[in-house]
Amino acid sequence: REPFYKCEEIFHMDRGFIKCHRSYIVNLNHVEQFTKTQISTKNGTNIPISRNNYAAFKEAYFSYMFR
């Protein structure tokens, strides 16, 4: 068991991950689509996006996918 902040240190933007909610880190390669409130992944999982993280997620997603 590890605290969540330790996972954030391992899974960071350089590796294609971003924190989209207090308890969720998403692999940007597996995002199929997203709205202001949730992310749908390629395996059908729906993950919430917090209001505070939406703008950062959107910017990171487009930056990652179009680099």
C-alpha positions in Angstrom: 0.0 0.0 0.0 1.1 3.5 -0.9 -0.4 6.9 -0.5 -1.9 8.3 -3.6 0.6 11.1 -3.8 3.4 8.5 -4.3 1.5 7.2 -7.3 1.3 10.7 -8.7 5.1 10.8 -8.6 5.4 7.6 -10.6 2.6 8.2 -13.1 3.2 11.8 -14.4 2.7 13.7 -17.7 6.1 12.7 -19.1 4.8 9.1 -19.2 1.3 10.0 -20.6 -0.6 10.1 -17.4 -2.6 13.0 -15.8 -4.5 13.4 -12.6 -8.1 14.2 -13.6 -9.8 13.9 -10.2 -8.9 13.6 -6.6 -8.7 9.8 -6.7 -8.0 9.2 -10.4 -5.0 9.2 -12.7 -5.7 8.5 -16.4 -3.4 7.1 -19.2 -4.0 9.5 -22.0 -3.4 6.8 -24.6 -6.6 5.1 -23.4 -9.0 8.1 -23.6 -11.6 7.6 -26.2 -13.6 10.8 -25.5 -14.3 13.2 -22.8 -16.8 15.8 -21.7 -16.6 18.5 -18.9 -17.6 15.9 -16.3 -16.2 12.6 -17.4 -13.7 10.6 -19.5 -14.6 7.5 -21.4 -11.8 5.1 -21.9 -11.4 2.6 -24.7 -12.4 -0.3 -22.4 -15.7 1.4 -21.6 -14.8 2.8 -18.1 -16.2 6.2 -17.2 -13.9 8.3 -15.0 -15.0 11.6 -13.5 -13.2 14.9 -14.2 -13.2 17.5 -11.4 -14.2 21.0 -12.3 -10.9 22.3 -11.1 -8.9 19.8 -13.3 -10.9 20.0 -16.6 -9.0 22.9 -18.2 -5.6 21.3 -17.3 -6.8 17.9 -18.5 -8.1 19.3 -21.8 -4.8 21.2 -22.5 -2.7 18.2 -21.5 -4.8 15.8 -23.7 -4.5 17.9 -26.8 -0.9 18.6 -26.2 -0.1 14.9 -25.7 -2.1 13.7 -28.7 -0.9 16.3 -31.2 2.8 16.4 -30.4 
